Amino acid sequence: MATIRDVAKVAGVSTATVSAVVNDTAYVSPSLRARVLAAIVDLDYAPMSAARNLKRGRSQLIALAVSDLSNPFFARIVCAAEAAVADWGYSLVLFNSDEKPENERRILARVRALSCDGLMLVPIDASLRLDGRDGEGGRIPTVLFGRRVADDRCDTVTIDNVSAARQVANYLLDLGHRRIATITGPLHLTTGRGRLDGLLEGMAARGLEPEPSHIRNGAFREDVAYSVARELLTSADRPTAIYVANGVMALGVMRALADLGLSCPNDVSIASTDTIPGIGGLRPRLTRTEHPISDMTNEALRLLVDRIERGPAADPRNVVFQPALILGESCGPVQQTFGASASVL
């Protein structure tokens, strides 16, 4: 495969000049530009070369729309995506819906206006409200990341949310816990519903179910989880363990513990799904299931570029990654936690 140095040698220019032509980052005289583009065509330089883009009308832009950029989990996805699209010869355009449908609608309009070649989307609802079309009326190639929707036309890359929660449930149950509470995400999202279902399935397999008052919605937000955790931890039927459905909410729960003067796992065991930067510095270290974020992001972009290059495939492709259970010190045997007073603080 030809390299940028090969193009520079054939065109009789520097690699910096080739880069300026390909990325349109600096002025290049018409004669030099013509020589570079001719060399690119002759050498078939890179699958996303500037010459091919001119022929095909490509913008070389991929849009990434996340649902909550304040969540460090999504910041990690952005970093992984930026590196991946560069390898494919694209530039990344970032959007944040902030979990709001009106923002999501505006994002798609902007994606169309920018003539983005494709969209990697973290959807915010159970159905895909957006049916983006390009300038010729074709559907903008789209891959859904992290969440499924009631739309069988898009490729998806997700984690096995049910398995993630079941792994945590089984671990807590093996430690002897029976009074397990959960702080869920929004249940209209497959991430929120799947993680609740996994916990329920794990407990049901042992003839158990959580108290109705022990199932609380934390909206995938730290401040909401903080308030909900305070209610759980000051209730007369305080649980011995809490499964938290994402890393941001886990921070809120740990903050509630500290503010109430409780310790983990002596007073209550805490475990979560997914992780965020810095969470490994918590003491005690949090027991959690983790996403292979880089692998998931790379796979999502591979599917998306394939759609852009090859056009619609016969069937959508749904790739499901498996989470890994990472053991910390935030969970202990029920004898350790159950000995603490369950009275209202």
C-alpha positions as CSV (number, residue, x, y, z in Angstrom):
1,M,0.0,0.0,0.0
2,A,1.3,3.4,-1.0
3,T,2.4,5.8,1.8
4,I,2.5,9.6,2.0
5,R,6.3,9.4,1.3
6,D,5.6,7.5,-1.9
7,V,3.2,10.2,-3.1
8,A,5.6,12.9,-2.2
9,K,8.4,11.2,-4.1
10,V,6.3,10.7,-7.3
11,A,5.0,14.3,-7.1
12,G,8.3,15.8,-6.4
13,V,7.1,17.6,-3.2
14,S,7.5,17.3,0.5
15,T,5.3,15.1,2.7
16,A,4.0,18.3,4.3
17,T,2.7,19.5,0.9
18,V,1.0,16.2,0.4
19,S,-0.6,16.4,3.8
20,A,-1.7,20.0,3.1
21,V,-3.4,18.9,-0.1
22,V,-5.1,15.8,1.5
23,N,-6.3,17.6,4.6
24,D,-6.7,21.1,3.0
25,T,-4.8,22.7,5.9
26,A,-2.6,25.1,4.0
27,Y,-2.4,26.9,0.6
28,V,-0.8,24.9,-2.2
29,S,-0.3,26.3,-5.6
30,P,-2.6,24.9,-8.3
31,S,0.3,23.3,-10.2
32,L,1.6,21.5,-7.1
33,R,-1.9,20.5,-6.1
34,A,-2.4,19.0,-9.5
35,R,0.8,17.0,-9.3
36,V,0.0,15.7,-5.8
37,L,-3.6,14.6,-6.9
38,A,-2.2,12.9,-10.0
39,A,0.3,11.0,-7.8
40,I,-2.5,10.1,-5.4
41,V,-4.6,8.6,-8.2
42,D,-1.7,6.8,-9.8
43,L,-0.6,5.2,-6.6
44,D,-4.1,4.6,-5.3
45,Y,-3.0,6.2,-2.1
46,A,-5.1,5.2,1.0
47,P,-8.7,4.0,0.8
48,M,-9.9,7.5,1.8
49,S,-7.6,9.5,-0.4
50,A,-8.3,13.1,-1.4
51,A,-8.7,12.2,-5.1
52,R,-11.3,9.6,-4.4
53,N,-13.2,12.0,-2.2
54,L,-13.3,14.5,-5.1
55,K,-14.7,11.9,-7.3
56,R,-17.3,10.6,-4.8
57,G,-18.2,13.9,-3.2
58,R,-17.1,12.9,0.3
59,S,-16.7,15.3,3.1
60,Q,-14.3,13.1,5.1
61,L,-16.3,13.9,8.2
62,I,-17.8,11.4,10.6
63,A,-20.2,12.7,13.3
64,L,-20.2,11.4,16.8
65,A,-23.2,12.2,18.9
66,V,-23.0,11.2,22.6
67,S,-25.8,11.5,25.1
68,D,-24.0,13.2,28.0
69,L,-20.5,14.6,27.5
70,S,-20.3,15.5,31.2
71,N,-20.1,11.8,31.8
72,P,-16.4,10.8,31.6
73,F,-17.4,7.4,30.1
74,F,-18.4,9.3,26.9
75,A,-15.3,11.4,27.0
76,R,-13.3,8.1,26.8
77,I,-15.4,7.1,23.7
78,V,-14.6,10.5,22.1
79,C,-10.8,10.0,22.6
80,A,-11.0,6.5,21.2
81,A,-13.1,7.6,18.2
82,E,-10.8,10.5,17.4
83,A,-7.8,8.2,17.1
84,A,-9.8,5.6,15.1
85,V,-11.3,8.0,12.5
86,A,-7.8,9.4,11.9
87,D,-6.6,5.9,11.0
88,W,-9.5,5.6,8.5
89,G,-8.6,9.0,7.0
90,Y,-11.6,10.9,8.5
91,S,-12.1,13.9,10.8
92,L,-14.4,13.8,13.8
93,V,-17.3,16.2,14.4
94,L,-18.6,16.0,18.0
95,F,-22.1,16.6,19.2
96,N,-23.7,16.3,22.7
97,S,-27.5,15.6,22.9
98,D,-27.5,15.9,26.7
99,E,-30.3,13.2,26.7
100,K,-32.7,15.7,25.1
101,P,-34.8,14.8,22.0
102,E,-34.8,18.4,20.7
103,N,-31.0,18.4,20.8
104,E,-30.9,15.1,19.0
105,R,-33.1,16.5,16.2
106,R,-30.9,19.5,15.8
107,I,-27.9,17.3,15.7
108,L,-29.2,15.4,12.7
109,A,-30.0,18.6,10.9
110,R,-26.4,19.7,11.5
111,V,-25.0,16.4,10.3
112,R,-26.9,16.8,7.1
113,A,-25.8,20.5,6.7
114,L,-22.2,19.5,7.1
115,S,-22.6,16.6,4.6
116,C,-21.1,14.2,7.1
117,D,-20.3,10.8,5.5
118,G,-21.6,8.9,8.5
119,L,-22.9,9.1,12.0
120,M,-22.0,7.2,15.2
121,L,-24.9,7.9,17.6
122,V,-25.6,7.1,21.2
123,P,-29.5,7.2,21.0
124,I,-31.5,8.8,23.8
125,D,-34.8,7.0,23.3
126,A,-36.3,3.5,22.8
127,S,-37.0,4.4,19.1
128,L,-34.9,6.3,16.6
129,R,-36.7,9.5,16.0
130,L,-34.2,10.6,13.4
131,D,-34.3,9.5,9.8
132,G,-31.3,11.4,8.4
133,R,-31.0,11.8,4.7
134,D,-28.1,13.0,2.7
135,G,-28.3,15.5,-0.2
136,E,-29.3,12.8,-2.7
137,G,-32.1,11.4,-0.4
138,G,-30.2,8.4,0.7
139,R,-30.1,7.5,4.4
140,I,-27.0,8.7,6.2
141,P,-24.9,5.6,7.2
142,T,-25.5,5.3,11.0
143,V,-24.2,3.0,13.7
144,L,-25.7,3.0,17.1
145,F,-23.4,2.8,20.0
146,G,-24.1,1.4,23.5
147,R,-27.9,1.4,23.2
148,R,-30.4,-0.5,21.0
149,V,-33.5,1.0,19.6
150,A,-36.7,-0.2,17.9
151,D,-35.1,0.2,14.4
152,D,-33.7,-2.8,12.6
153,R,-32.0,-0.8,9.9
154,C,-28.9,0.4,11.8
155,D,-25.8,-1.5,12.8
156,T,-25.3,-1.5,16.5
157,V,-22.4,-2.1,18.9
158,T,-23.3,-2.7,22.5
159,I,-22.3,-4.4,25.7
160,D,-24.2,-7.4,27.2
161,N,-26.0,-5.4,29.9
162,V,-27.9,-8.4,31.2
163,S,-24.7,-10.3,31.7
164,A,-23.0,-7.4,33.4
165,A,-25.6,-7.1,36.0
166,R,-25.9,-10.9,36.5
167,Q,-22.2,-11.1,37.1
168,V,-22.5,-8.5,39.9
169,A,-25.6,-10.2,41.3
170,N,-24.0,-13.6,41.4
171,Y,-21.0,-12.2,43.1
172,L,-23.0,-10.4,45.8
173,L,-25.2,-13.5,46.3
174,D,-22.1,-15.7,46.7
175,L,-21.1,-13.3,49.5
176,G,-24.3,-14.1,51.2
177,H,-26.3,-10.9,50.4
178,R,-30.0,-11.2,50.0
179,R,-31.1,-7.6,50.7
180,I,-29.7,-6.2,47.4
181,A,-30.9,-2.8,46.2
182,T,-30.2,-1.3,42.8
183,I,-29.9,2.2,41.4
184,T,-30.9,1.9,37.8
185,G,-30.6,4.1,34.7
186,P,-33.7,5.2,32.8
187,L,-35.7,2.1,32.0
188,H,-36.8,3.2,28.5
189,L,-33.1,2.8,27.6
190,T,-31.7,-0.7,26.8
191,T,-28.8,0.0,29.1
192,G,-31.1,0.8,32.1
193,R,-33.6,-2.0,31.4
194,G,-30.9,-4.6,30.6
195,R,-29.0,-4.0,33.8
196,L,-32.1,-4.1,36.0
197,D,-33.2,-7.3,34.2
198,G,-29.8,-8.9,34.8
199,L,-30.0,-8.2,38.5
200,L,-33.6,-9.6,38.7
201,E,-32.6,-12.7,36.7
202,G,-29.6,-13.3,39.0
203,M,-31.7,-13.1,42.1
204,A,-34.7,-15.0,40.6
205,A,-32.3,-17.9,39.8
206,R,-31.9,-18.3,43.6
207,G,-35.5,-17.8,44.5
208,L,-35.1,-14.2,45.5
209,E,-36.3,-10.8,44.4
210,P,-35.5,-7.3,45.7
211,E,-37.8,-5.3,47.8
212,P,-39.8,-2.9,45.6
213,S,-38.5,0.0,47.6
214,H,-35.0,-1.1,46.8
215,I,-35.3,-0.5,43.1
216,R,-34.6,3.2,42.4
217,N,-34.0,5.2,39.3
218,G,-30.8,7.3,39.3
219,A,-31.2,8.6,35.7
220,F,-27.5,7.8,35.1
221,R,-26.7,11.1,36.9
222,E,-24.4,11.5,39.9
223,D,-26.6,14.0,41.7
224,V,-29.7,11.9,41.3
225,A,-27.9,8.8,42.5
226,Y,-26.6,10.7,45.5
227,S,-30.1,11.7,46.6
228,V,-31.5,8.2,46.0
229,A,-28.6,6.6,47.9
230,R,-29.1,8.8,50.9
231,E,-32.8,7.6,51.0
232,L,-31.8,4.0,50.7
233,L,-29.0,4.2,53.3
234,T,-31.2,6.0,55.9
235,S,-34.2,3.8,55.5
236,A,-35.4,1.3,58.1
237,D,-34.9,-1.6,55.7
238,R,-31.5,-0.5,54.6
239,P,-30.0,-3.0,52.0
240,T,-26.8,-4.8,52.7
241,A,-25.6,-4.3,49.2
242,I,-26.3,-1.8,46.3
243,Y,-25.7,-2.5,42.6
244,V,-25.3,0.8,40.8
245,A,-25.9,0.8,37.0
246,N,-23.1,3.1,35.9
247,G,-19.9,4.6,37.1
248,V,-21.0,8.2,37.4
249,M,-23.9,7.1,39.7
250,A,-21.4,5.1,41.7
251,L,-19.5,8.2,42.5
252,G,-22.7,9.8,43.8
253,V,-23.4,6.7,46.0
254,M,-19.9,6.8,47.4
255,R,-20.2,10.5,48.2
256,A,-23.5,9.8,50.0
257,L,-21.8,7.1,52.1
258,A,-19.1,9.5,53.1
259,D,-21.6,12.3,54.0
260,L,-23.6,9.9,56.1
261,G,-20.5,8.7,58.0
262,L,-20.8,5.1,56.7
263,S,-18.0,2.9,55.4
264,C,-17.9,0.5,52.6
265,P,-18.0,-2.5,52.8
266,N,-18.4,-2.5,56.6
267,D,-21.9,-0.9,56.5
268,V,-22.9,-1.7,52.9
269,S,-21.3,-3.3,49.9
270,I,-21.3,-1.4,46.6
271,A,-20.7,-2.6,43.1
272,S,-21.4,-1.0,39.7
273,T,-21.3,-1.5,35.9
274,D,-18.8,0.4,33.8
275,T,-16.0,2.6,34.9
276,I,-14.8,6.2,34.5
277,P,-11.4,7.8,34.7
278,G,-10.2,8.2,38.3
279,I,-12.6,5.6,39.7
280,G,-9.7,3.3,40.3
281,G,-8.4,5.8,42.8
282,L,-11.4,5.4,45.1
283,R,-10.8,3.7,48.4
284,P,-11.9,1.1,48.8
285,R,-11.5,0.2,45.1
286,L,-14.8,-0.3,43.5
287,T,-16.0,-3.8,42.4
288,R,-17.4,-3.3,38.9
289,T,-17.9,-4.7,35.4
290,E,-16.0,-2.8,32.7
291,H,-16.6,-2.1,29.0
292,P,-13.8,-2.7,26.4
293,I,-14.4,0.9,25.2
294,S,-11.5,1.0,22.7
295,D,-12.5,-2.3,21.1
296,M,-16.2,-1.3,21.0
297,T,-15.4,2.1,19.5
298,N,-13.1,0.7,16.9
299,E,-15.6,-1.9,15.9
300,A,-18.4,0.7,15.6
301,L,-16.3,2.8,13.3
302,R,-15.2,-0.2,11.3
303,L,-18.9,-1.0,10.6
304,L,-19.6,2.6,9.8
305,V,-16.8,3.0,7.3
306,D,-17.8,-0.2,5.7
307,R,-21.3,1.2,5.3
308,I,-19.9,4.4,3.8
309,E,-17.6,2.6,1.4
310,R,-19.9,-0.3,0.4
311,G,-23.3,1.1,0.8
312,P,-26.3,-0.5,2.6
313,A,-25.8,-4.2,3.4
314,A,-28.6,-6.7,3.2
315,D,-28.9,-7.0,7.0
316,P,-27.9,-4.9,9.9
317,R,-25.0,-6.1,12.0
318,N,-25.4,-6.3,15.8
319,V,-22.1,-6.7,17.7
320,V,-22.4,-7.5,21.4
321,F,-19.3,-7.3,23.6
322,Q,-18.9,-9.1,26.9
323,P,-18.1,-7.1,30.1
324,A,-15.4,-8.2,32.6
325,L,-16.0,-8.3,36.3
326,I,-13.2,-6.4,38.1
327,L,-13.0,-7.2,41.9
328,G,-12.2,-4.4,44.3
329,E,-12.6,-4.1,48.0
330,S,-16.0,-2.4,48.1
331,C,-17.9,-5.7,48.6
332,G,-17.7,-7.9,51.7
333,P,-19.5,-11.0,53.1
334,V,-23.0,-10.3,54.4
335,Q,-21.9,-11.1,57.9
336,Q,-19.7,-8.1,57.7
337,T,-22.3,-5.7,56.4
338,F,-25.4,-7.2,58.1
339,G,-23.9,-6.5,61.5
340,A,-24.2,-2.7,61.0
341,S,-27.3,-1.0,62.3
342,A,-30.1,-0.7,59.7
343,S,-31.9,2.0,61.6
344,V,-32.6,5.4,60.2
345,L,-29.5,7.6,60.7
